[in-house]
Amino acid sequence: MQNTRLSTIVSGSVTRISQWSRNPWRRTSFILISLLFGFFLASVVSTASGAKSEQDIVSAAIVVLIVELTNRYVYSTKRVTSVDGSLAPRLLTTEILNSIKLGLVYGLFLEAFKLGS
């Protein structure tokens, strides 16, 4: 494959973003923002499906499917052990996906408690 300008720009930006996100504070902030985004997404899902009250079962099935697929992806990957025997951290994209899932589930639980069901 040729080194075009586009491939050079994409590979360079991916390298810079991966180096930028190795800082633990930036990693934690990404994870926290994705957790809050999942919480917001739960509010959107419950409001949108509750407005019409026609697609409640379909939206619940889609949410359960997304949560289960995320669980399967996150927890089926093997974690790398470092030389000293400790587990290496997961990939940032995996942690972000897991945080969105956690925020979504937590937000839906809180919406259910608010509704009293």
C-alpha positions in Angstrom: 0.0 0.0 0.0 1.3 3.5 -0.9 2.0 6.2 1.6 -0.5 8.8 0.4 -1.0 12.1 2.2 -4.3 10.8 3.7 -2.7 7.6 5.1 0.1 9.6 6.5 -2.2 12.1 8.2 -4.4 9.3 9.6 -1.6 7.2 10.9 0.1 10.3 12.4 -3.1 11.5 14.1 -3.8 8.0 15.5 -0.3 7.9 16.9 -0.6 11.3 18.5 -4.0 10.5 20.0 -2.7 7.2 21.5 0.3 9.0 23.0 -1.9 11.8 24.3 -4.3 9.4 26.0 -1.6 7.5 27.9 -1.6 10.1 30.6 -3.6 8.6 33.5 -5.6 11.8 34.2 -6.7 12.1 30.6 -7.6 8.5 30.5 -9.7 8.9 33.7 -11.4 12.0 32.2 -12.3 10.1 29.0 -13.8 7.3 31.1 -15.7 9.8 33.3 -17.1 11.7 30.3 -18.2 8.4 28.7 -19.9 7.4 31.9 -21.8 10.6 31.9 -22.6 10.2 28.2 -24.1 6.8 29.0 -26.2 8.4 31.7 -27.4 11.0 29.3 -28.1 8.3 26.7 -30.3 6.5 29.3 -32.3 9.6 29.8 -32.8 10.0 26.0 -33.8 6.4 25.5 -36.3 6.5 28.3 -37.8 9.8 27.2 -38.0 8.9 23.6 -39.5 5.5 24.1 -41.9 6.8 26.8 -43.2 9.6 24.7 -45.1 7.4 22.2 -45.5 4.3 24.4 -45.6 2.2 21.3 -42.0 1.0 21.0 -41.3 0.2 24.7 -40.6 -3.5 24.2 -38.5 -3.0 21.1 -36.4 -0.3 22.7 -35.9 -2.4 25.8 -34.8 -5.4 23.7 -32.4 -3.2 21.8 -30.9 -1.9 25.0 -30.5 -5.4 26.5 -28.9 -6.6 23.2 -26.4 -3.7 23.2 -25.6 -4.3 26.9 -25.0 -8.0 26.4 -22.9 -7.5 23.3 -20.8 -5.0 25.1 -20.4 -7.4 28.1 -19.4 -10.2 25.7 -16.8 -8.0 24.0 -15.3 -6.4 27.1 -15.1 -9.5 29.3 -14.1 -12.1 26.6 -10.9 -10.4 25.7 -7.8 -11.8 27.4 -6.0 -9.3 29.6 -2.2 -9.1 29.1 0.0 -9.6 32.1 3.1 -7.6 32.5 6.5 -8.9 33.6 5.9 -8.4 37.3 2.6 -10.4 37.1 0.1 -7.6 37.4 -2.6 -7.1 34.8 -2.1 -4.5 32.2 -4.9 -1.9 31.7 -7.4 -2.6 29.0 -7.5 -0.6 25.8 -9.0 2.9 26.1 -11.7 2.2 23.6 -12.8 -0.9 25.6 -12.9 1.1 28.8 -14.9 3.9 27.2 -17.4 1.4 25.7 -17.7 -0.3 29.1 -18.2 3.1 30.8 -21.0 4.1 28.4 -22.7 0.7 29.2 -22.4 1.3 32.9 -23.8 4.8 32.6 -26.7 3.5 30.5 -27.7 0.8 32.9 -27.3 3.1 35.9 -29.4 5.8 34.2 -32.2 3.3 33.4 -32.3 2.1 36.9 -32.6 5.7 38.2 -35.4 6.4 35.7 -37.2 3.3 36.9 -36.9 4.4 40.5 -38.2 7.9 39.6 -41.2 6.4 37.9 -41.8 4.1 40.9 -42.0 0.9 38.9 
